[in-house]
């Protein structure tokens, strides 16, 4: 029987890094259990850093074969995670969002399966998504109650309905919201806890001034593919980035694509495409560049946090981006400028 278990559901490298920092700085002494549910996270997981860790299939996208495949997958996931957690007195469940059924059902099912007397839910930061609140409207509240109907065939699937922000920041089960330093947010002050830097730079970093080569990193993301720009605007922004780097005497330009950007939309023939076996944020903290540029990737925010003050971190093309609303544009503009990213 473990006294305390800290469980982390993660879906991105950023969430993974936040989980590692929480485990080390805020949950010492607990049994540390990692569960990731996006295959792209697999390559950065270090099993040795956790007491238990496993991939969990998302019920909607990876149902079990046969009738009621999603429901059976959800029950199977609860058994999987309960086995990783083991018996415990106190359970702290961390996730970036709690309204999704794949995570929400654990709030009630897991404490019962593990014999926990106390359960608290805690929210992981999720980059730019975390700068705004997303209130649940009437239709989404109604959908929550519809999910409780699964109890008729699977009693352990008892959805925990709540109101307010969809991530669960206002819910009674949530007692703590972790936030990233320097990134604005709208969460209640009495619940927020600011994390220390997610990445601690490795000792012995090479000196940029001694390398003799001026290097830059272009951080890509899906633009046309995500409906953020028209192709003509994307091409114009790519030209602006290329010209800006040339004007600053950059000798070599590296390009880091996004997992959802198979077309490498901002890549150019003279760029060197890099692939990483670590989180981009770790790479940024440990690799010296003379400039880091992109459009509106949240990686630019962390590049600014981990780069020396004399290294420009620049976001291009904001006058061409299609934002979902004026509020989204305003909030994102505030986040980038407050973090020190230059909007070109």
TIZAKE-609326 format. One line per 8 residues: their letters; for each residue x, y, z of C-alpha. Coordinates in nm, 4 decimals, decimal comma. Layout:
// residues N
a	X/Y/Z; ...
***
This chain:
// residues 344
xxxxxxxx	0,0000/0,0000/0,0000; 0,1508/0,3316/-0,1129; 0,0871/0,6385/0,1000; 0,0649/0,8735/-0,2005; 0,0620/0,8271/-0,5774; 0,1013/1,1041/-0,8343; -0,0493/1,0073/-1,1708; 0,0139/1,2106/-1,4862
xxxxxxxx	-0,1906/1,1856/-1,8077; 0,0128/1,3562/-2,0814; -0,0420/1,4164/-2,4527; 0,2485/1,6407/-2,5569; 0,6186/1,7017/-2,4898; 0,5298/2,0176/-2,2970; 0,2941/1,8287/-2,0666; 0,5606/1,5621/-2,0220
xxxxxxxx	0,8198/1,8201/-1,9164; 0,5699/1,9778/-1,6757; 0,4982/1,6354/-1,5259; 0,8695/1,5765/-1,4696; 0,9075/1,9127/-1,2956; 0,6015/1,8485/-1,0751; 0,7257/1,5018/-0,9866; 1,0638/1,6361/-0,8788
xxxxxxxx	0,9639/1,9625/-0,7117; 0,6055/1,9186/-0,5866; 0,5466/1,5444/-0,5419; 0,8668/1,4133/-0,3819; 0,8194/1,0875/-0,1992; 0,5137/0,9855/-0,4022; 0,4960/0,6887/-0,6344; 0,5310/0,8510/-0,9794
xxxxxxxx	0,3126/0,7056/-1,2545; 0,3113/0,8323/-1,6149; 0,0425/0,7541/-1,8706; 0,0663/0,8997/-2,2199; -0,2142/0,8782/-2,4759; -0,0624/1,0291/-2,7905; 0,1823/0,8010/-2,9764; 0,4065/1,0981/-3,0595
xxxxxxxx	0,5091/1,1248/-2,6933; 0,6543/0,7735/-2,6871; 0,9977/0,8718/-2,8192; 1,0693/1,1208/-2,5367; 0,9588/0,9035/-2,2435; 1,2406/0,7882/-2,0179; 1,1032/0,4861/-1,8373; 1,3777/0,5057/-1,5745
xxxxxxxx	1,2416/0,8408/-1,4530; 0,9114/0,6854/-1,3416; 0,8040/0,4155/-1,1015; 0,5592/0,2986/-1,3679; 0,4825/0,4231/-1,7191; 0,2696/0,3026/-2,0098; 0,0908/0,4109/-2,3256; -0,2894/0,4247/-2,2974
xxxxxxxx	-0,4963/0,3951/-2,6176; -0,7554/0,6716/-2,6622; -1,0967/0,5001/-2,6678; -1,2422/0,7094/-2,9494; -0,9473/0,6589/-3,1845; -0,8376/0,3115/-3,0756; -1,1497/0,1206/-2,9680; -1,1332/-0,2499/-2,9041
xxxxxxxx	-1,2686/-0,4629/-3,1889; -1,6297/-0,5710/-3,1787; -1,9472/-0,4204/-3,0310; -1,9136/-0,1377/-2,7768; -1,5442/-0,1109/-2,8561; -1,5045/0,2377/-2,7078; -1,6751/0,1419/-2,3844; -1,4720/-0,1759/-2,3471
xxxxxxxx	-1,1520/0,0152/-2,4228; -1,2377/0,2644/-2,1473; -1,2909/-0,0147/-1,8952; -0,9686/-0,1798/-2,0110; -0,7845/0,1508/-1,9636; -0,9105/0,1809/-1,6067; -0,7800/-0,1667/-1,5304; -0,4467/-0,0806/-1,6980
xxxxxxxx	-0,3941/0,2402/-1,5001; -0,5156/0,0873/-1,1727; -0,2485/-0,1781/-1,2157; 0,0189/0,0872/-1,2645; -0,0965/0,2920/-0,9648; -0,1409/0,0036/-0,7239; -0,3059/0,0324/-0,3832; -0,2717/0,3720/-0,2189
xxxxxxxx	-0,4152/0,6065/0,0454; -0,3920/0,9353/-0,1496; -0,4164/0,9817/-0,5255; -0,3267/1,2984/-0,7183; -0,4462/1,2866/-1,0792; -0,2804/1,5333/-1,3193; -0,4175/1,6155/-1,6646; -0,4388/1,9187/-1,8928
xxxxxxxx	-0,8166/1,8789/-1,9235; -1,0877/1,6909/-1,7358; -1,4026/1,7240/-1,9442; -1,2972/1,4614/-2,1978; -1,4542/1,1246/-2,1235; -1,1265/0,9355/-2,1705; -0,9861/1,1099/-1,8601; -1,2935/1,2123/-1,6603
xxxxxxxx	-1,4091/0,8589/-1,5801; -1,0849/0,8017/-1,3875; -1,1851/1,0643/-1,1284; -1,4359/0,8284/-0,9671; -1,3317/0,4870/-1,0959; -0,9633/0,4964/-1,0051; -0,9879/0,5810/-0,6323; -1,2311/0,2921/-0,5888
xxxxxxxx	-1,0082/0,0551/-0,7860; -0,6996/0,1548/-0,5852; -0,8589/0,1868/-0,2409; -0,7678/0,5565/-0,2152; -0,9308/0,7486/0,0701; -0,8479/1,0868/-0,0866; -0,8284/1,2044/-0,4480; -0,7315/1,5445/-0,5860
xxxxxxxx	-0,7227/1,6489/-0,9510; -0,4533/1,8883/-1,0672; -0,4212/2,0610/-1,4013; -0,1106/2,0477/-1,6210; -0,0155/2,3491/-1,8350; -0,0865/2,3131/-2,2055; 0,0967/2,5982/-2,3744; -0,1099/2,8626/-2,5503
xxxxxxxx	-0,4310/2,6744/-2,4764; -0,3797/2,7595/-2,1091; -0,3914/3,1371/-2,1521; -0,7714/3,1460/-2,1910; -1,0781/3,0016/-2,0238; -1,3165/2,7836/-2,2256; -1,6583/2,7948/-2,0538; -1,8845/2,4955/-2,0979
xxxxxxxx	-2,2003/2,6003/-2,2814; -2,5426/2,4441/-2,2282; -2,4986/2,1820/-2,5004; -2,1672/2,0649/-2,3572; -2,3104/2,0508/-2,0065; -2,5959/1,8382/-2,1399; -2,3480/1,6082/-2,3123; -2,1767/1,5524/-1,9783
xxxxxxxx	-2,4959/1,4130/-1,8278; -2,5481/1,1924/-2,1323; -2,2111/1,0319/-2,0613; -2,3390/0,9162/-1,7239; -2,5701/0,6744/-1,9078; -2,2768/0,4375/-1,9523; -2,3282/0,3416/-1,5877; -2,6264/0,1346/-1,7040
xxxxxxxx	-2,3887/-0,1177/-1,8601; -2,0619/-0,0313/-1,6812; -2,1207/0,0910/-1,3231; -1,7602/0,2071/-1,2816; -1,8007/0,4595/-1,5669; -1,9563/0,7346/-1,3576; -1,8865/1,0648/-1,5329; -1,8204/1,3560/-1,2954
xxxxxxxx	-2,0280/1,6466/-1,4266; -1,9102/2,0005/-1,3589; -1,9602/2,3564/-1,4796; -1,7382/2,6534/-1,5594; -1,4139/2,6103/-1,7490; -1,3976/2,2905/-1,9568; -1,0536/2,1949/-1,8310; -1,1969/2,1614/-1,4798
xxxxxxxx	-1,0319/2,4610/-1,3135; -1,3608/2,5581/-1,1422; -1,4638/2,2031/-1,0500; -1,4741/2,0918/-0,6844; -1,2371/1,8031/-0,7510; -0,9585/2,0401/-0,8688; -0,7383/2,1883/-0,5965; -0,4357/2,3019/-0,7971
xxxxxxxx	-0,3564/2,4465/-1,1413; 0,0051/2,4501/-1,2520; 0,1057/2,7441/-1,4718; 0,4190/2,8338/-1,6657; 0,6216/3,1336/-1,5465; 0,5652/3,4455/-1,7546; 0,2631/3,3075/-1,9403; -0,0625/3,4957/-1,8665
xxxxxxxx	-0,3721/3,3030/-1,7594; -0,7254/3,3531/-1,6290; -0,7312/3,0912/-1,3547; -0,8301/3,1672/-0,9918; -0,5263/3,2901/-0,8003; -0,5958/3,0711/-0,4963; -0,5529/2,7564/-0,7054; -0,2547/2,8426/-0,9234
xxxxxxxx	0,1011/2,7272/-0,8632; 0,3793/2,8613/-1,0854; 0,6261/2,6008/-1,2011; 1,0005/2,6644/-1,2088; 1,1635/2,6530/-1,5556; 1,0600/2,3300/-1,7240; 1,4096/2,2630/-1,8536; 1,7357/2,3058/-1,6691
xxxxxxxx	2,0115/2,3663/-1,9277; 2,2791/2,1021/-1,9332; 2,6211/2,1924/-1,8003; 2,8950/2,2653/-2,0509; 2,6867/2,4175/-2,3295; 2,8990/2,5276/-2,6264; 2,9629/2,9016/-2,6513; 2,7867/3,0614/-2,9487
xxxxxxxx	3,0585/3,3228/-2,9870; 3,3305/3,0582/-3,0195; 3,1546/2,8385/-3,2730; 3,2459/3,0715/-3,5615; 2,9127/2,9991/-3,7311; 2,5941/3,1989/-3,6949; 2,3045/2,9555/-3,6643; 1,9283/3,0004/-3,6595
xxxxxxxx	1,6305/2,7741/-3,5981; 1,3014/2,8063/-3,7845; 1,0165/2,6459/-3,5877; 0,7525/2,5174/-3,8271; 0,3855/2,4484/-3,7821; 0,0857/2,3696/-4,0048; -0,0467/2,6985/-4,1408; -0,2442/2,6313/-4,4590
xxxxxxxx	-0,3123/2,2795/-4,3368; -0,4574/2,4135/-4,0110; -0,6580/2,6895/-4,1760; -0,4450/2,9635/-4,0212; -0,3318/3,1150/-4,3524; -0,3902/3,1059/-4,7235; -0,1098/2,9591/-4,9331; -0,0121/3,3006/-5,0728
xxxxxxxx	0,0175/3,4440/-4,7206; 0,2188/3,1449/-4,6028; 0,4616/3,1886/-4,8915; 0,4949/3,5613/-4,8204; 0,5747/3,4904/-4,4546; 0,8311/3,2285/-4,5560; 0,9975/3,4899/-4,7775; 0,9993/3,7417/-4,4905
xxxxxxxx	1,1671/3,4933/-4,2566; 1,4265/3,3997/-4,5163; 1,5125/3,7634/-4,5922; 1,5268/3,8562/-4,2230; 1,7748/3,5783/-4,1479; 1,9896/3,6654/-4,4492; 2,0052/4,0310/-4,3419; 2,1457/3,9229/-4,0055
xxxxxxxx	2,4283/3,7229/-4,1528; 2,3050/3,3814/-4,0513; 2,5363/3,1169/-4,1958; 2,3255/2,8075/-4,1349; 1,9505/2,7681/-4,0865; 1,7925/2,4653/-3,9235; 1,4260/2,3749/-3,9589; 1,2218/2,1856/-3,6991
xxxxxxxx	0,8906/2,0655/-3,8360; 0,5751/2,0040/-3,6358; 0,4328/1,6503/-3,5996; 0,1125/1,7756/-3,7669; 0,3050/1,9506/-4,0464; 0,4110/1,6713/-4,2858; 0,4437/1,9249/-4,5680; 0,7056/2,1267/-4,3735
xxxxxxxx	0,5266/2,4409/-4,4865; 0,7951/2,6949/-4,3907; 1,0939/2,4884/-4,5034; 1,3287/2,6154/-4,7777; 1,5868/2,4323/-4,9933; 1,8777/2,5882/-4,8020; 1,7431/2,4898/-4,4586; 1,8637/2,1771/-4,2799
xxxxxxxx	1,5698/1,9760/-4,1454; 1,6358/1,8281/-3,8012; 1,4642/1,5430/-3,6203; 1,4829/1,5076/-3,2449; 1,4681/1,2190/-2,9986; 1,3958/1,4655/-2,7179; 1,1395/1,7372/-2,6540; 1,1942/2,0539/-2,8574
xxxxxxxx	1,2025/2,2529/-2,5335; 1,4962/2,0424/-2,4102; 1,6732/2,0911/-2,7423; 1,6215/2,4684/-2,7204; 1,7646/2,4821/-2,3701; 2,0753/2,2832/-2,4630; 2,1522/2,4010/-2,8175; 2,2870/2,7514/-2,8871
xxxxxxxx	2,1298/2,9515/-3,1709; 2,1814/3,3100/-3,2801; 1,8123/3,3516/-3,3696; 1,4928/3,1503/-3,3284; 1,1925/3,2340/-3,5458; 0,8482/3,1032/-3,6357; 0,4870/3,2187/-3,6646; 0,2688/3,1436/-3,3604
xxxxxxxx	0,4062/2,8183/-3,2262; 0,4044/2,8002/-2,8457; 0,7622/2,6725/-2,8743; 0,8636/3,0345/-2,9350; 0,7497/3,1187/-2,5815; 0,9771/2,8568/-2,4325; 1,2600/2,9523/-2,6660; 1,2417/3,2990/-2,5152
xxxxxxxx	1,2498/3,1554/-2,1630; 1,5501/2,9323/-2,2260; 1,7586/3,1497/-2,4635; 2,0074/3,4216/-2,3651; 1,8642/3,7739/-2,3691; 2,0744/3,8725/-2,6718; 1,9244/3,5983/-2,8912; 1,6249/3,7335/-3,0864
xxxxxxxx	1,3099/3,5196/-3,0740; 1,0737/3,6496/-3,3411; 0,7199/3,5626/-3,4549; 0,6363/3,6532/-3,8155; 0,3158/3,7001/-4,0109; 0,0672/3,7915/-3,7400; -0,1065/4,0366/-3,9717; -0,1848/3,7411/-4,1989
xxxxxxxx	-0,3033/3,4847/-3,9423; -0,6700/3,3880/-3,9248; -0,7614/3,3882/-3,5574; -1,0833/3,2293/-3,4362; -1,1903/3,5536/-3,2704; -1,0697/3,8979/-3,1693; -1,0425/3,7682/-2,8141; -0,8079/3,4912/-2,9239
xxxxxxxx	-0,5917/3,7403/-3,1153; -0,5778/3,9741/-2,8152; -0,4939/3,6988/-2,5664; -0,2258/3,5442/-2,7853; -0,0735/3,8839/-2,8586; -0,0532/3,9501/-2,4845; 0,1044/3,6107/-2,4173; 0,3774/3,6532/-2,6776
xxxxxxxx	0,4633/4,0121/-2,5909; 0,4630/3,9500/-2,2148; 0,7015/3,6591/-2,2630; 0,9336/3,8810/-2,4663; 0,8774/3,7350/-2,8133; 0,9110/4,0024/-3,0843; 0,6165/4,0232/-3,3260; 0,7544/4,1140/-3,6664
***
